[in-house]
Amino acid sequence: MKILIIFGTRPEAIKMAPLVLRLRQTLEVKVCVTGQHRQMVDQVLGLFQIVPDYDLNLMKPNQNLANLTAEVLNGVTQILQKRKFDWVLVQGDTTSTMAGAMAAFYQKVRVGHVEAGLRTYNLNSPFPEELNRQVTSKMAQLHFAPTAESKQNLLKEGFSENNISITGNTVIDALLWVLEHSTPLDLALPIDLQQSRMILVTGHRRENFGEGFQQICEALQTIALQQPDVQIVY
């Protein structure tokens, strides 16, 4: 069985790296990176010692979503026309995910969607990710849902239960791999984890800027005031 795994952003790379390493033990797996997050993806690939087989290198200054979608669609299509694959695997809800799945759909290659079924049912939040993941679901034959709630979303939308598997989130697999293979850093954290609990916060979507970011900060402030033993690392 021949599988093409497509990703373009750092979160995708982190979550797909464990699958690449595992599937390559028994199957023929090729990796295509779109270059949507150039330097950040390269860092992840270096950490997991993954060399991409195809690099579309599409990152350009001030690139808009329409151009990125068209270039991913065209680039992946050329790969699929030159080599036969049984499956294309995509992850999450990025433009690379949606356009990669669409290229596979047009070439009649089966699609597996990792982290499927996440929904807000508001096409403007997150934008454009909510549309990306709904469209990707329509083109996928297998849906790997991270939670029972995600599975229920897919069932409500009419997808067959036979094609849905609850897998958990592969970011945990990535974390476990790093813990096993990376050299510990001798860093002194200004937090005593024996006495305190820690919350690690990250935010990168468009809606987390401006008013969205203010809401995040207000929520963290509430937690800090109500839970004095909690230390927040952003």
MARFITI-823934 format. One record per residue (C-alpha): residue in one letter; x, y, z. Coordinates in steps of 0.02 Angstrom, whole numbers, plus 50000, padded with zeros to 5 digits. Layout:
N
A_X_Y_Z $
...
END
This chain:
234
M_50000_50000_50000 $
K_50066_50172_49951 $
I_50021_50322_50058 $
L_50055_50507_50029 $
I_50053_50613_50187 $
I_50029_50799_50158 $
F_50057_50943_50280 $
G_50113_51123_50275 $
T_50107_51202_50447 $
R_50202_51171_50608 $
P_50051_51100_50703 $
E_50017_50980_50559 $
A_50199_50926_50554 $
I_50204_50892_50741 $
K_50044_50790_50736 $
M_50085_50693_50578 $
A_50267_50652_50618 $
P_50222_50504_50732 $
L_50112_50433_50595 $
V_50250_50449_50466 $
L_50373_50358_50579 $
R_50250_50221_50624 $
L_50176_50190_50452 $
R_50348_50182_50372 $
Q_50383_50026_50473 $
T_50260_49924_50369 $
L_50200_50029_50221 $
E_50271_50133_50080 $
V_50248_50311_50140 $
K_50296_50472_50052 $
V_50291_50644_50131 $
C_50239_50804_50042 $
V_50266_50971_50128 $
T_50183_51123_50051 $
G_50297_51252_50133 $
Q_50152_51349_50209 $
H_50258_51370_50367 $
R_50433_51356_50296 $
Q_50558_51375_50437 $
M_50445_51310_50574 $
V_50406_51149_50480 $
D_50591_51123_50443 $
Q_50626_51128_50630 $
V_50498_50992_50663 $
L_50561_50883_50521 $
G_50737_50898_50589 $
L_50681_50849_50763 $
F_50592_50692_50701 $
Q_50727_50657_50569 $
I_50601_50657_50427 $
V_50659_50704_50253 $
P_50514_50754_50139 $
D_50499_50666_49973 $
Y_50409_50813_49894 $
D_50428_50997_49940 $
L_50310_51117_49853 $
N_50400_51266_49934 $
L_50249_51379_49915 $
M_50283_51506_50053 $
K_50282_51684_49985 $
P_50269_51854_50071 $
N_50091_51921_50086 $
Q_50018_51766_50003 $
N_49828_51762_50005 $
L_49720_51611_50037 $
A_49657_51598_49858 $
N_49832_51590_49785 $
L_49891_51467_49917 $
T_49742_51354_49886 $
A_49771_51355_49699 $
E_49957_51318_49715 $
V_49933_51175_49838 $
L_49797_51101_49728 $
N_49906_51112_49574 $
G_50064_51050_49660 $
V_49985_50898_49741 $
T_49891_50857_49580 $
Q_50056_50847_49485 $
I_50125_50726_49614 $
L_49972_50614_49606 $
Q_49975_50614_49416 $
K_50156_50558_49411 $
R_50143_50422_49543 $
K_50002_50309_49598 $
F_49951_50315_49782 $
D_49817_50214_49870 $
W_49785_50342_50006 $
V_49818_50524_50045 $
L_49823_50572_50229 $
V_49792_50751_50285 $
Q_49776_50827_50458 $
G_49666_50957_50538 $
D_49595_51110_50453 $
T_49727_51211_50362 $
T_49724_51270_50183 $
S_49854_51136_50143 $
T_49736_51006_50216 $
M_49584_51057_50116 $
A_49676_51085_49952 $
G_49776_50925_49971 $
A_49618_50825_50001 $
M_49535_50907_49852 $
A_49680_50861_49739 $
A_49664_50680_49795 $
F_49476_50684_49769 $
Y_49496_50747_49591 $
Q_49623_50609_49555 $
K_49508_50478_49634 $
V_49631_50438_49773 $
R_49556_50392_49941 $
V_49576_50519_50082 $
G_49604_50490_50267 $
H_49572_50640_50380 $
V_49668_50646_50544 $
E_49590_50752_50683 $
A_49421_50745_50597 $
G_49255_50805_50663 $
L_49304_50963_50755 $
R_49165_51090_50732 $
T_49102_51261_50785 $
Y_48972_51269_50644 $
N_49019_51453_50624 $
L_49109_51476_50459 $
N_49186_51639_50521 $
S_49261_51565_50678 $
P_49387_51496_50655 $
F_49412_51570_50482 $
P_49447_51488_50361 $
E_49479_51330_50462 $
E_49297_51288_50497 $
L_49258_51282_50312 $
N_49420_51189_50275 $
R_49379_51047_50394 $
Q_49198_51031_50341 $
V_49248_51022_50158 $
T_49386_50898_50196 $
S_49262_50785_50285 $
K_49155_50780_50129 $
M_49302_50714_50028 $
A_49370_50589_50155 $
Q_49335_50402_50159 $
L_49409_50378_50332 $
H_49387_50497_50478 $
F_49506_50486_50627 $
A_49416_50581_50764 $
P_49514_50636_50918 $
T_49365_50629_51037 $
A_49193_50552_51058 $
E_49118_50725_51032 $
S_49207_50740_50865 $
K_49137_50571_50814 $
Q_48961_50627_50861 $
N_48980_50782_50753 $
L_49021_50672_50604 $
L_48878_50553_50640 $
K_48755_50698_50649 $
E_48817_50754_50479 $
G_48775_50585_50404 $
F_48945_50500_50395 $
S_48946_50312_50420 $
E_49004_50250_50589 $
N_49101_50114_50499 $
N_49215_50249_50428 $
I_49249_50340_50592 $
S_49379_50291_50721 $
I_49414_50379_50887 $
T_49603_50388_50896 $
G_49643_50524_51020 $
N_49754_50669_50969 $
T_49919_50623_50888 $
V_50003_50771_50973 $
I_50013_50656_51125 $
D_50107_50528_51020 $
A_50225_50667_50966 $
L_50253_50717_51147 $
L_50290_50539_51200 $
W_50413_50517_51056 $
V_50505_50676_51103 $
L_50515_50624_51286 $
E_50590_50458_51234 $
H_50712_50519_51103 $
S_50765_50695_51151 $
T_50908_50743_51265 $
P_50842_50832_51421 $
L_50888_51016_51430 $
D_50970_51078_51588 $
L_50854_51225_51614 $
A_50803_51299_51780 $
L_50618_51340_51771 $
P_50562_51482_51886 $
I_50421_51366_51942 $
D_50422_51234_52076 $
L_50316_51099_51997 $
Q_50315_51004_52160 $
Q_50220_51146_52242 $
S_50126_51220_52095 $
R_50020_51168_51949 $
M_50064_51235_51777 $
I_49959_51286_51628 $
L_50048_51300_51461 $
V_49957_51422_51347 $
T_49978_51446_51160 $
G_49870_51541_51037 $
H_49900_51564_50852 $
R_49736_51576_50757 $
R_49677_51738_50677 $
E_49531_51754_50797 $
N_49651_51752_50945 $
F_49713_51927_50902 $
G_49630_52088_50957 $
E_49470_52054_51052 $
G_49500_51867_51051 $
F_49669_51888_51133 $
Q_49595_52003_51264 $
Q_49467_51870_51308 $
I_49606_51741_51326 $
C_49702_51856_51443 $
E_49548_51892_51547 $
A_49513_51706_51565 $
L_49692_51674_51620 $
Q_49680_51816_51744 $
T_49523_51739_51818 $
I_49610_51570_51836 $
A_49762_51651_51917 $
L_49655_51742_52045 $
Q_49546_51592_52085 $
Q_49686_51463_52087 $
P_49840_51540_52171 $
D_49938_51377_52156 $
V_49925_51381_51966 $
Q_50072_51453_51867 $
I_50038_51507_51688 $
V_50170_51494_51553 $
Y_50131_51579_51388 $
END
